[in-house]
Amino acid sequence: MSAEKRPAGDSFGSAQLVKRAKSDANLGGGSAVAAVNGSAQNGALIQAIPRTSALQSPVMELTGHNGEVFAARFDPTGQHIASGSMDRSILLWRTSGVCENYGILNGHKGAILDLHWSRDSRVLFSASADMMLASWDLESGQRIRRHPGHEEVINCLDVSKRGEEMLVSGSDDGSIGIWDPRQKEAIDFIATEFPITAIALSEAGNELFSGGIDNDIKVWDLRKKAVAYSLLGHTDTITSLEISPDTQTLLSNSHDSTVRTWDIRPFAPTDRRIRTYDGAPIGMERNLLKASWDSKGEKIAAGSGDRSAVVWEARSGKLLYKLPGHRGAVNDVRFSPRDEPILVSASSDRTLIVGELGK
């Protein structure tokens, strides 16, 4: 994707006017956005913090969606963010300066529930409540193709990390889809007994991790299309899964209001549970709240039903930040892939917040 600034008239997508991002200095009264260390007691906005990013302000609020925002993803370069919403649109943002919105992708007929970028940042993949996956050309802003085949809402999506690009998807129809994005139809479907709400593909591409409403995480041998083992411990629906950068640990979030880590090395002990992280309650909306790793595997973040974005130290489980600012459940939280302490959060309040964590 070109990083050059597009003239307003050349922006692709609809003619919808997207409001300019607001800095924390412009947020009034009770809606002030703060990035506060967990040691602070009053949640007050801290001034004169040493700047650690290219953002115009330490905290930026991005407005433009007309519905709940369920997914936010940095591209692999960290220079762009894609966000998907109940309003059926995908918005594209820059990660520096005023975080301008430079593109709108329209075409889905249902809420956008998950997003992933291709490894070269040129294609975006989306999963929707309209039972379709889609792939989008980010140079032209045009949809490349739709991928039909699921029979219910598609909750989750992941992309292979090496070799030929491959997609995996999980749906309320209880099936796991395996796709070559160059083809319209699925390569294969794996049938399961329960709706699939979270999915992650191993680095090598030979194992697949799935979670659903039966509370268990299943580890699939893709060559045999069979469950190799299960990870037991959550007591409610699994809402997200993500593998650590070193490929040895699985991160899970659940409606039981816990985030957990699991040892997924081939010869790990029988009890693969590593740590449980508390502090991110599911809330009344019971959305599929997502959790994620930072680029070094040192921190983890999760969305919360209490309107905060929560960050822990992965190894110790220490709560580092509980970040206020949103006015609805925080559905997704992601770290920048660059060596820059930036976090983006997506919320049911229809906004995204991009902010500095500090060094």
PEJOHU-V148429 format. One record per helix or strand of 2 or more residues. SS is the DSSP state (A for helix, B for strand). FROM is the first residue (numbers start at 1). TO is the last residue. If there is no record, write none. Layout:
((SS | FROM | TO) (SS | FROM | TO))
This chain:
((A | 8 | 10) (B | 22 | 23) (A | 24 | 26) (A | 29 | 31) (B | 59 | 62) (B | 69 | 74) (B | 80 | 85) (B | 89 | 94) (B | 101 | 106) (B | 112 | 117) (B | 123 | 128) (B | 133 | 137) (B | 142 | 147) (B | 154 | 159) (B | 167 | 171) (B | 175 | 179) (B | 188 | 191) (B | 196 | 201) (B | 207 | 212) (B | 217 | 221) (B | 226 | 231) (B | 238 | 243) (B | 249 | 254) (B | 259 | 263) (B | 273 | 277) (B | 291 | 293) (B | 299 | 303) (B | 309 | 313) (B | 319 | 323) (B | 330 | 335) (B | 342 | 347) (B | 352 | 356))
